[in-house]
Amino acid sequence: MSITLKGMTWSHPRGYDPMIACSRLWRERTGVTVEWDKRSLQDFETYPVEELARAYDLIVIDHPHVGQITKEKCLAPLDVEGRAAERKALADASVGRSYPSYTWQGRQWAFPIDAATQVQAWRPDRTERADSWSEMLAMARQGKVALPMRPPHSLMSFYTLSANLGHACCSDGIGQLIAPDAGTDAFERLRELTDLIDPACFSMDPIAVLEAMSHPGSGFACVPLIYGYVSYSMPGFRPSLVKFGDIPVAGKIGPAGSALGGTGIAVSAFSRSIDAAIDFAYFVASGEVQRGPYAAGGGQPGHTAAWDDDGVNAVTSDFYRATRKTLETAWVRPRHDGYMAFQQAASDRINNGLMRKDAARKVVDDLNRLFAASFAVA
């Protein structure tokens, strides 16, 4: 009896194309068909996972959802018996904290298939990478800098700045999100930058910024904090090449503290073919596939076998080696049940505070209040 699985991923070529390529190979090897649908980046960041789990066997997710999905019991854990050696290999090959970001309450809820964090992007035909935050600000004063500020990316930049300045936000609910003075410093630095950029950035996510930036006539030459998208560093993907590298340093700890992103492959607890879906999850997350058909299909792998590969780097303008330090020292966001609502509310509060010129301390106090409230979810 033939098996057909349904999967949901996100609509950018980086999220969709490699799943099609890997599923074609899987069908050739096993006879199992995986059909993929796709949703927008905004839906990916906010859409309820439980609804997707009731409609799909395989779901590409973001790690901050794990607390919520664990409570809802809508995903099947992937730490099944008899495959401990495979999981150890995946854990050992994690780029940064990608693998443990999907570990929650002692179980593994997804495998990383895409590793990303906020890095720096620039047009190599117009400028060089900014080493420091002050160097980047000098470019911003010339009107050359953009920053994706559409929620939740405003909060992600606040996270990254806070951590890079040596005051990483709390992720476990023990204490405030951030000390008031440290939060005020990070917010004021974010305000200084956003006062210098096009207000249109407040409605732009990373894809929108990169699409605009890769247009030959774009005024955007540098984006200091943006989730890396390997597609744009491939010659010919768009009219103008975008390169990626480590974030500009604001503090004294190098390019550390960036807010981790990326995606993982998860299996629905409601699937009628859970074993077959789990088999595919192990397959697509493996080093052989990540370095081979996944990367060749336009994906941004989450396995070091791909990040270390000379060929994979050669066709992506050295994307992986150039961003590796920032990725390896990235910070993992909170993941508790209640976090996703906080992420939206906190992003909105930051944006409103910036646009209304609210006092930084008031904004930070509100962020701390919202964070504390997020742990009171029934």
N, C-alpha and C positions, 0 to 999 in steps of 0.2 A: 504493500500500500504506500503510495507516494505521500510525502509530507510537504505542505506549503506553510511557511511561517510568514507573518506580517510584521514589519518593523517600521518604527517611526524615528526619523532623524531630523536634522535641521537643514534649511534650504540653500545655504551657501555651497558652492562646488566643493569646498573643503570638507563639508559634512556629509554631502550626498554622494558624490562621484566615487569615493573609495569604497563605500558600502556596496554600490552596484558592482564594482570590479571584484570585490572579495566574494560577494554572493554568487557571482557567475562561476568563480573558481570552486566554491563550495558545492554548488550543484553538480559540477563535473566530477568532483571527488566522491560525493555521497548520494547524489540524487535528490537531496533536500533543496527545495526552492525557498528563497527568502525574497519577498516583494517589499519594496520600501516606499513609504510616503514621506513627505517632508513638511516642515512648518517653519515659520519665520523665526529669526533670532529673538525677537521680542516674545513670541509664544514660547520658545525654548526656555527662556529665562523665567517665565511666569506661569505657564499653563499647568494646571493640576496634574500631577503624575498619575494619580489614581484613575482619572478618566482615560488617560492614554493606556494604562495597564489593562483596562477592561476591553480595549479595542485592538491591542497589539500584543504580539508574543515577545518582541524585542524592542527596547526603548533606549535611545541615547539620552543620557541625563547629565545634569550638572551636580557636582558633589554637595553643594549646600542643601539639596533636597533630602539627604539621607535620613535626617531625624524625623522629618514628616512622613516619609514613605515607610520607615520602620514602624511607626505608630499605626499607620493605615494598613499595614500588612499587604501591600499591593505588589511587592516584588519578591521573587524567590532568591534566597541567598545562594551565592555561587560557590561557597566553600563546601562542596559535596564530598562524600567519602571517596577515597581512592585516587584523588587528583591533587594531593598535597604537594607533590614534587613540582607539578606544573605551576601551582600557585606560588610556591617559593621562588621559582624561576621568574615569574612575573613581578613579584615583589622586589627581588634583587635587581631587576632591570628597570625599575621605576625611574622616570626622569623627575628628579625632585621628589616631592611628597604626593605625586599623582596617585600612586597605588593606595597608600594609607588614607587618602582623602575619602575613599569610598568604603572604608572600614568603620563600622559603627556598632557599639554594644557587642563587640566580639565576633561579628559576622562580616562577610565580604559581600556587599550589595551590588557592586559593579566592578568591571575591570577597565583601567584606563586605556583608551584607544586613541586619544588625542591629548597632547600636553601643551598647555599654554599658560601664560601669565602676562601681566602688563609689562611690555617692553617699550623700546623707543623705535619709531619709524621715521625715515627721512627719504627725501628725493636725492639720490647721489649725484644727479646732474645739476643740482642747485645748491647743495650744502654738504657739510660733513656732520658726523654724529656729534652731538653735544655731550661732553664728558661730565659736565657739572650742571646743576640746576640754574646757577647764575649765568652760565654761558647760554643755556636755553632761553632764559628770560631776555637776554640781549637780542636774540632772534625774534622773540615775541614782540618786543618793542618796535621791530621793523615790520611787523605784520605778517610774519612768515610761519607762525605756529598755530596749530589747531589742537583741540582736545575733545574727544567724544564725551558729552555731558548728559546724554539721555539716560534716565534711570535704567539700570542700576550703576552705570559707569561713573557717575559723579561720586557715589559712595566708594567705588573701587579705587578711584584716585585718592580720595581721602584716606582710605586704608593704607595704600602704598606709601603715600607721603608720611603718614604717621609712623609706620614701621621703619622706613628708611631714615627718619630722623631719630630713631632709637626708642620709639614709644609705640610698639605694636599694640593694636587694639586687642581687647580681651576677646577670647573665643569660647570660653567655657561657662560664662555666667557668674563667675566668682569675682565680684567687684564691678566697677563701672566699665563701660565700653572703653573709655580712655580718661586719663586724668585731665581735669579742666584746662590746666595751663598747656599741656602737650596738645590737646585737641584744638585749643585756640590757635596755637602756633601753626598747626597743619592747615586749619581752615583759612587763616589769613594768607598763607602761602598759596593756597588754591585760589583764593579771591584775587590776589595780585596777578596770577596768571589769567584767570578768566576775564578780568577787566581789560586784558590786552588782546583777546581773541574775538573772532566773529561771533556775535550772539546766536547765530544759526547753529553753532555747536551744541547749544542746549537741547536741540531736537535731533541730534545726530548720534547714532551708535557707531561702533568701530567700523562696520562694513560701509556705512554711509561716508565716513571720513576717508577711508581708504579708496573708495570709489572716486570721490572728489579729488583726492590727492594724486591719484594715478592718471588724471586727465592732463594732457600736455599743458594746458593753459592755467592750471591750478595755482592759486596763491599759497597753498599749503606746502611748505618745504620740510617741516619737522613736526612730529607729534611725540611729546615726551613720555606719555603714558597711554598705551593702547594695547589691547590684546593682540598678540602676534598672529598674523594670517599669512602662512607660507605662500599661498597662491600669488600674492602680489609681488613676491620676490622672485618669481619665475619669469624669465624674459619671454615676452609675447603674451602673457596673460592679460595685460592691459597695455594701453599705448605707452605709458611711462612706468619704468621700474621703481619699486619702493624697496628699500633695504631696511633690515631690522637689526637691532643690537641691544646691548644692555641699557637700562634706564640711566638718565643723567642723575648723578649723585647729589642728594640734598644734604645728607648727614655725613657721618664719619665711619660708616660700616660698608662702604662700597655699594654695589647695586643690589642690596639685600632688602627683603621685606615686601616685594611686589605681591599683590593679591592674586593668588593662584586661580586659574580658570581651567580650561580643558573640558573634555567630556569622557564619559564612561559608558560601556555597553551593559545594560541590565536586562533581566528576564522577568516577565510578568508572572505573578503568582496565580493569575487566572488563566494562563495559557493551557491549552489542551495537549500541548507537545513540549512540556517543560524540559525534558531531557534533551530533545533535539535542539531547543533554543540555547540551552546551556552549552552544548557541544559547539555551537556556532560562536558563542561568546568567547570560549577558550581559544578557538581557532583564530578569530579576527584580532585578538589581543596578543597572540604569540609573536615572538621575535621574527620568525621566518616570514610571516605574513606582513607584519608592520614594516619591516625593511624592504619587502618586495612589492606585492600588488597593492598594498594599502598606500605606501608612499608614491608608487608609480601612478596610482589613480588620483593623485592630487590631495591626499590626506596629509595631516600633520601629526605623525605618530606619537604615541606615548611610551615607546619602548626604546631603551638606549641602543639597541641593535641598529635602529634607524638613525638616531641622532649621531652615532659614531661613524656611520658609513660614509666613505669618501664620495661614492657615487650620488647618494642622496643629497649631500651637501653641495656637490658640484652643480646640480641642476636647479638649486634654490638660492644661488648667490650667497652660499655659506650661512643660510638662515639658522641652522641648528647650532653650529659652533659659536656663532656670533651672539646668540641669546642665552647660551647654556648657563652662564654664571648667574644671571638673573633668575632663571627657572629653578636652578638647584637651591637657591636661597629664598625661594618664595614662601609667603605666609598663607596658611590655610584658614579660610573664613569660618565663622561659627556654622554649625550644622544642626543645631537642636530643633525640635519641633516648635514652630513659632518664628523661626528665623526668617523664612521667606517673606512673611508679611512685614517684618521689621526692615528687611532690605529695601522694599519698595517705599515704606514710610520714611526711612532715613534718607534715601536718595532724594525724595521729594522735599524733605526739610532742608537739605543742603542746597538744592537748586533754588528753592524759594528764598532761603537766607541770602544767597549770592545775588539774586536778581532784585530783592527788596532792600539790599544793603543792611541787613539785620546785624546786630552786634554778634561777634564771633562767639563770645562766651554764652550768649543766650542760645545760639544754635547748638553748641556742644552740650549744654545742659539738657536741651530737648532730645538730643541723640542718646544721652545717657538714660533719660527717662524712658524713651521708647525701647531701648535695649532691655532695661530691667523688666518692662511690661511684657516683652516677648517671651519671657520664661513662665508667664502666668497662664499660658494657653491651657485650656481645660482638656 
